Every structure is written in structure tokens, then in C-alpha cells.
Amino acid sequence: MNPVFYRPAKRRALAFLGLLLLALAILGGMIWRNLHHFETVLSYVNYSHRIQNVSVGLQQSLISYVTETVPDSHPVVLTKTLSEMKALMADNRYLSSPTRKSLETVSSLLANVSKLDKVEKNARLIQALEVMSQTLDEEGLRREKLLEDINFDTQTELYIALVTFTLILLGAMLFLHYRILHPLNDLRQLLERLSEENYTPITTDHLDPLLFPVFNSYNEMVIHLAELEEAKRLYAQSLQREVRLATQALLEQQYSLARAERLAAIGEVAAEFAHEIRNPVAGIQMAFSNLRREIDDKHQCERMELISNELKRLARLLNDMLDQSRHSPETATDFDMATLIRDLLALTRYQVAESIVLQIDTPDALPVHLPESGIRQALLNLILNAADALDGGSGLICIKARTDSRGLRIDVFDNGPGFSQDMLSYGIRPFRTSRQRGTGLGLAMVQRFAKDIGGTIKLGNQQPHGACVSVLLPKECLA
């Protein structure tokens, strides 16, 4: 870790350790002070008990002297009391000066009490009892004051400890909030910024120095993510541009295929027309040959020869046209019709107006066995015809494909004006159309494709308006 970031962490760790040691020291001090107070109270109780014992001894001595049968005897109780008094005066821990003086007074009164007469002896014992009683009262007051001082000191220490622990707890809570929870909240906000794809760096001037490595790493990361996002955007734009170019090229190919298909239809009509012309031309040529053999005029023969050559050339042209119109049909393959329709609508989307809605209603999978290019071109012609019927306005085009007992059925709907009554009455005819820009070959090519594979095409109108073209293909077209 960088020393610049390590020092704040070390200082905070030491501060937290210091707070912990302070709390332990306060707790230990309170325990030690309570033990000291307990020992003081116990010692002072022992001391008070010893003073009371001296007082009791004096009382017993007085009773012994009063009831003494031998006046000159020395009572054992008095001797024991004097020895205890000397031991008590030797202990300086709790013995105050007034108590010491009182004990010395009592000791002097009882020093030679056995040598005195009974009256004097009793007087001294009574005086000693009075001094001891006064001493006991003073010691009682002193004991109460000591207990009050100990109680006051204990309460004061307890309050100080509570205040200190409260401050420590408050400091710990503030430390937890500002040094742990607040940074965690900042991290949560950073994660939310990432989830919102906000890759702008944040300022670190107001942040805790301990969090500098985290937030600096975050800034580096978002800068890198922003660069990657920009690269992704540029790549997406490039990819979209390539897709548009590819789509444009594909649409141009579709237009070329449609044009080729229309030209093929024209060629078919031309071939039929050539076939019909070839027979009369052959008859004319044969009749002309017979007529030529019957004419002997040389000049006329030369002219007849020119006409014959022209007839032969015309026959050759017709034969060449018929030869060129012959083509081998496309081979049928297995493929998924639903996938083909979806791909076709995706490509047609770029060819029709955006206000036109394209819909598809097919099963998830529809395997068929058909010429793929032919059915694709046929459906493209139907979709373009439907789009032309909407005349660039808003509308709906729907392709529906399904199977039934008769085979495969493909319906192309639109909500345009529908077919004219002439179209419904007379059917599909090449070069017959109700649109100004139409050629009349789109439906003709679809019809020719359906007939080539054994199917039919049906035209109809919807209510309240719209057209429907149904392509019916036999069961052999199903895979």
C-alpha cells in the first residue's frame, strides 16, 4: 500500500486501539477503586469493632470492680482491655488525634486503679466509660462520614465512567457512520452509476484519504469502460453501416431478380407468341416454295428468292427465340418456410414505408420441400404488390402460413382498397393492372410458379376493406 494512504489507516487503527484501551482502563480503574473502597470499609469496620471491644471491656471491668469480693485484686478483664487499648493506639491507619488523646486519657485513668480505694476506683472507671462513650460517638460520626465519602466517590466515578463510555460509544457510532457506512453508501452510489451506464469519473477532493485508492481505481475503471463503450458504439455504427450496405445490395439483387422474373414472364409470353407465329410462317414458307416452282420468269425468281431468304431468316429467329426460352426448372430442396418468411419480412422492412406494419402468423417450424428461390420471389412479389396497394400510407401487411388436409396454404393480407371487381371476375392476366406504375406481371409470375409445382392461387377481398392472396400448394410440397 502507498505510504500516503497507509498513514491515515494506521492513525485510525491507533485511535481505535486507544479508545479500546481507554475503555479497558476505565473499567479496570473502577474495579480497582471498588476493591479499594471495599477494603477501606472492611478495615474501618474492624477498627470500629476493636474500639467497641475496648468499651465493652471497660464496662465489664466496672462491673467486676463493683461486684469484687476482694477489693485489692486485679481483674483480668481490665488487664486485657488495657492491652487491647495499647495495640489499638499502635495502629495509625485509622486512629485520629482526638481518639488517640481519648485512649491515652482512658489509659492514664486506669493505670494504677487497683491501688486506689473502691470509691476512687469506681469514679475513675466511670470517667473512663464516659470518655470511651464519647469516643464511640465520634467514631460513629466519622464512620458515617467515611461511608458517605466512599458513596459519593463511587457515584462520581460511576457517572464519570458512564459519561466516558457514552462519549466512546458516540465516537464509535460517528466513526461507524462517517468511516464505514458513509463510504459504503458512496460505493452503493458508484454501483448504481455503473448500472445506469454512467461512466463519468467522480471528484475525490471531499473524500476520506483512506478511500482514495478505491475511488481512484473506480475512476480508472470508468474511464476504461467509457473507452470501451465508445469503441462499442463506433463498432455498432460500423456494423449498422455494413448491414445497411449489405441490405441495400441484397435489395438491389431482389429488384434485379424481380426484374429478371418479369423479363422471364415477358420472354414466356414472347415465346408463346413466337410459337404461334412459327406455324403460319412455316405454312407461308411452304406455300411460297410451291409458288416459286411454278414461276419461270427469271426476274420474278430472283425476287422470290429474296422473299424466301427473308422467310427463312424469320423462321431461324423464331426458333432461336424458342430455344432461348427453354430453361430447366429449379430443383426443390428441404427448408423451413417459417424461417424464410421471417427473413423475407426482415429484408422487406427496408423496402416498404415505415408506416406500414408487417406481421407474421406461422408456426415456429414449418418444413417444406419447394424451390426456395421461386417461393421467395413469389412471396416478395405479393408483399410488394400489397405495399403498392397501400400507396405509401399507413397500413398492415400480414403473411399467414399453415398446413391443412389439402397441403400448404400461404395467405398474404393487406388492409388496402382491395382487388377490383374486374380482377376478381376475370382472374390474373399478364400486363393487366389497376395501378398506374404496375406492369401486371407480379401476380402472373406467382400464378405461373404455383402452376409449375401443381398448386393454385386464389384472389379475394376482406371486410370492410383489404385484399387477400392465397397460394395453395399440394401435400407433396411438405417435407
Phi, psi and omega in degrees: 000147178296133180302330180297323179271342182283324183297314177300321179295321179293318179297319180291324176295318178294321178296318178295320177295323178296318177297320179295316179294323178297318178297318178294323180294318179296317179297316178295320178297319178297317179297315181295318179296320178295320176296318180297316178297321179296317179295321179298313180298317180297316180296318181291328175296318177298318179298315179295324178295323179293320178296319178297324178296320178297317180296319179294322178298318179296319178297318179294325178294318179300317179296320181294318179292325180291322183263010186289129178276329177252108188295331185268004180284157181253107184297142179291327183295320180295319179298316179296322180293320179295321178293320177295322179296319178296318178296323179293319178290339178283341179272114185261007185291313184239000183282115180274167181296316178298320180293320178299314179299321179295319179293321177295322178297315179296321180294320179291327178291328183260009186296305183240038183293336182288339183271350182273164177286175188293321182294312179296321181298314181294324179298315180296319180297320179295319179296319179296322178295320179297317178298317181294323178296318177296321180295319179297321178297317179295319179294326176297316177298320180295321179295318178296319178296319179297317179295322177295319178297317179297318179297317179296315179298319181295316178296318179300314179297322179295315179297317179299318179295319179296316178298317180296315179296324177297316178296319179297316179296318178297317177297320179295320178294317178296319178297317179296321183288311187276335184254345181236301183293318180296313174299323178295322176295321176298318178296322177298318178295324178295318179295323176295321177299320178294319180295332177272006180059038174264105187255030177272135179295158179251156177280146183244015182291323185269003186271162176292134180303333180294334182265002180304315181301320182294311185285329174294319176297323177297315179299317178298320181294314183291328176296317178295319178295322178297319177297317178295321179295320177295317177297321178296318180297315179297320179295320179296319177297317179297318180294319177296320178297318178294322178295319178298318179295316179296320179295319178298317178296320180293320178296321176298321176295321178296318176299319179296319178295318179297318179295319178296322179295319178295318177296325178294320177296318176299318179297323178295316178297318179297323179294318178297318179296318179296322180294322180289328180283329186298323181294312176298323179297321178295320178294318178297319181295319180293316180295324179292324177295319178294320179295325180293324180290338182273350182257132182255349182293125183295318181296318178294326179296321179296318178294322177295326179294321177297316179296320179297318179298319179294322177295320178296318180295321177297321178295318178298318179298318179295319179295318178299320180296320178292323178295321180289333181283343179285131179215153179278135182292154179292141180285134178284142179228166177270129176201174182264116182293324180298317178296318179298318181294318179297316178296322181293320178293323178297322179282323181290338180304327180279351187257336181255169181294148181292337180286350180269129180268128178255127180234158180224137179226087181223160172295166178298326179220135181219082182290135180223168176232093187217164168291112189295314182295322181294313180293326177297315181292325179294315179293323177299319178297320180293319180294317179294323176297319179295319178295321177294327179293329176284347174058040175078357179273185178285150181177190185224135173234128183230136175248125181237126181233135179201167176249148175219193184294337181270342180141223182258134179234127178237121179246135176243113182255153166211159180254037177277201183287343180090177181280151176287159179295329178296319179294318179292328183281316187259351177083193184275128176227134181300144176066015175248117182213154178263358180259147184293321183268001182282158178255343182078015182251344184299305179294329178296319179293321177297318179296319180296320178296316181296319179294323181299329182254016174085019181251185180224167177230141184229135179252147178196166177246154179253161176257137003279341177203159180127161182242155178218127176245121182249126176254118182252119182244147186289171181297332181297344180277353179271138182281000000 
